[in-house]
Amino acid sequence: MDKITHLIKLSVGTDSVESLATWQQMRAAERPDGLPRHVTRMWPRREDEILAGGSIYWVIKGVIQCRQRILRLDKVTGEDGINRCAIILDPELIRTANVQRRPFQGWRYLTAADAPPDLSNAARTEEPLPAELAGALAEIGVL
């Protein structure tokens, strides 16, 4: 079995998982495949580990709140002629346990052992906490 590695990324400009979903749906509707993507300058060196079942974990308002499965990595060329990596994502946003995360630039690798667990089915149906409250509770170790 292949080793699985995930990515972690700040979702800049979103206030909630719902606002991330709305933004991704609007952008994905503009594409022929209809799939959300994140375009980055750097190509992951650990591509095989990511494509073996990895996800991108989204940090919203300083807290990891959800993840999306990574379907593939596509080479895209920007308007400036520079090649970039499009991380093609499953449209489903899967809520995870809230984990506080300090700001960082770009994306980082996240090992499967360090990835927060998905929320249970029962927890997914509950009203989510406001991001600021979830962050404060995660910081003191309550969540």
C-alpha positions as CSV (number, residue, x, y, z in Angstrom):
1,M,0.0,0.0,0.0
2,D,1.3,3.5,-0.9
3,K,2.0,6.0,1.8
4,I,-0.6,8.8,1.9
5,T,0.3,12.4,2.3
6,H,-2.1,15.3,2.5
7,L,-1.7,19.1,1.8
8,I,-2.8,21.9,4.1
9,K,-3.7,25.3,2.8
10,L,-5.1,28.6,4.2
11,S,-8.4,29.5,2.7
12,V,-7.9,33.2,2.5
13,G,-11.0,35.4,2.2
14,T,-13.5,32.8,3.4
15,D,-15.4,33.0,6.6
16,S,-16.8,29.5,6.8
17,V,-16.9,26.1,5.1
18,E,-20.1,27.3,3.5
19,S,-18.5,30.4,2.0
20,L,-15.6,28.2,0.7
21,A,-18.2,25.9,-0.9
22,T,-20.1,28.8,-2.5
23,W,-16.8,30.3,-3.9
24,Q,-15.7,27.0,-5.3
25,Q,-19.1,26.3,-6.9
26,M,-19.0,29.6,-8.7
27,R,-15.5,29.1,-10.0
28,A,-16.1,25.5,-11.0
29,A,-19.1,26.4,-13.0
30,E,-16.8,28.3,-15.3
31,R,-14.7,25.2,-16.1
32,P,-15.5,22.4,-18.6
33,D,-15.1,19.6,-16.1
34,G,-17.0,21.5,-13.4
35,L,-14.5,20.6,-10.7
36,P,-13.0,22.9,-8.1
37,R,-9.3,23.5,-8.2
38,H,-6.5,25.4,-6.5
39,V,-3.7,26.6,-8.7
40,T,-0.3,27.0,-7.2
41,R,3.2,27.9,-8.5
42,M,4.9,24.8,-7.1
43,W,4.4,21.2,-8.1
44,P,4.3,18.8,-5.2
45,R,7.4,16.6,-5.1
46,R,5.4,14.0,-3.2
47,E,2.9,13.6,-6.0
48,D,2.6,9.8,-5.8
49,E,1.8,10.0,-2.0
50,I,-0.8,12.7,-2.6
51,L,-2.5,10.9,-5.4
52,A,-2.6,7.7,-3.3
53,G,-5.6,9.1,-1.4
54,G,-4.6,12.5,-0.1
55,S,-6.8,15.4,0.6
56,I,-6.3,19.2,1.0
57,Y,-7.1,20.4,4.5
58,W,-8.5,23.9,4.6
59,V,-7.6,26.3,7.3
60,I,-10.4,28.9,7.7
61,K,-10.1,31.7,10.2
62,G,-7.1,30.0,11.8
63,V,-8.7,26.6,12.3
64,I,-8.6,23.5,10.1
65,Q,-12.3,22.9,9.5
66,C,-12.7,20.7,6.4
67,R,-10.9,18.7,3.7
68,Q,-11.4,17.8,0.1
69,R,-10.0,14.7,-1.7
70,I,-7.4,15.5,-4.3
71,L,-8.4,13.8,-7.6
72,R,-5.4,14.7,-9.8
73,L,-2.8,17.3,-10.5
74,D,-2.9,19.1,-13.8
75,K,-0.3,21.2,-15.5
76,V,-1.7,24.6,-16.4
77,T,0.0,27.6,-18.1
78,G,-0.8,31.0,-16.7
79,E,-1.5,34.1,-18.8
80,D,2.2,35.0,-18.1
81,G,3.3,31.8,-19.8
82,I,4.5,30.2,-16.6
83,N,3.6,26.6,-15.9
84,R,1.7,25.9,-12.7
85,C,0.0,23.1,-10.8
86,A,-3.8,22.9,-10.7
87,I,-4.8,20.7,-7.7
88,I,-8.1,19.2,-8.9
89,L,-10.5,18.6,-6.0
90,D,-13.6,16.5,-5.3
91,P,-16.5,18.9,-4.9
92,E,-17.4,17.4,-1.5
93,L,-16.2,19.3,1.5
94,I,-15.8,16.9,4.4
95,R,-15.9,18.5,7.9
96,T,-13.1,17.6,10.2
97,A,-12.4,18.1,13.9
98,N,-11.3,21.7,14.5
99,V,-7.6,22.2,15.0
100,Q,-5.9,25.5,15.5
101,R,-3.3,26.4,12.9
102,R,-1.0,29.4,12.7
103,P,-0.8,31.4,9.5
104,F,1.7,30.2,6.8
105,Q,2.3,30.9,3.2
106,G,1.5,28.5,0.3
107,W,0.7,24.9,1.1
108,R,2.4,22.4,3.3
109,Y,2.6,18.7,3.5
110,L,0.5,17.0,6.2
111,T,1.1,13.4,7.2
112,A,-1.9,11.1,7.7
113,A,-0.9,10.7,11.3
114,D,-1.1,14.5,11.9
115,A,-4.4,15.0,10.0
116,P,-7.4,15.8,12.1
117,P,-10.2,13.1,11.9
118,D,-13.4,13.6,10.0
119,L,-16.4,14.5,12.1
120,S,-18.9,11.7,12.8
121,N,-22.2,11.6,10.9
122,A,-24.0,12.9,14.0
123,A,-21.6,15.8,14.4
124,R,-21.9,16.7,10.7
125,T,-25.6,17.4,11.2
126,E,-25.1,19.7,14.1
127,E,-24.9,23.5,13.6
128,P,-21.2,24.4,13.3
129,L,-19.6,26.7,15.8
130,P,-18.6,30.2,14.6
131,A,-15.0,30.1,13.3
132,E,-13.7,32.5,16.0
133,L,-15.3,30.4,18.8
134,A,-14.1,27.2,17.3
135,G,-10.6,28.7,17.1
136,A,-10.6,29.8,20.7
137,L,-11.8,26.4,21.9
138,A,-9.2,24.6,19.8
139,E,-6.5,26.9,21.1
140,I,-7.2,25.9,24.8
141,G,-7.6,22.3,23.9
142,V,-11.4,21.9,24.3
143,L,-12.0,20.9,20.7
